[in-house]
Amino acid sequence: MTEMGSPDCAAVLGGIAPYLDGELETTECEVIERHCASCASCAAVVASLQETIGLCRGAALSELPSGVRQKAQDSVAQLLGKERG
């Protein structure tokens, strides 16, 4: 197990966004996954971010209540009016 803050951890955390976005080559993903298999701290960070991304994607599929949507549209219209005025 590596200690959080080690150079390995820094490399993993530095590449976490492209890893989670599926933008890394297979070999780069394997390096991160191998590290996380032996580093509970980095594994927890990766798992937490994956869960957060999943929740955000799920929320994006939910429709806003009409009152909230209308309030947001009114606010945007008001802001645009101020820019033009």
Summary of the structure (lengths in Angstrom):
residues: 85
radius of gyration: 20.1
end to end distance: 60.7
largest distance: 60.7
contacts: 188
relative contact order: 0.11
helix: 79%
strand: 0%
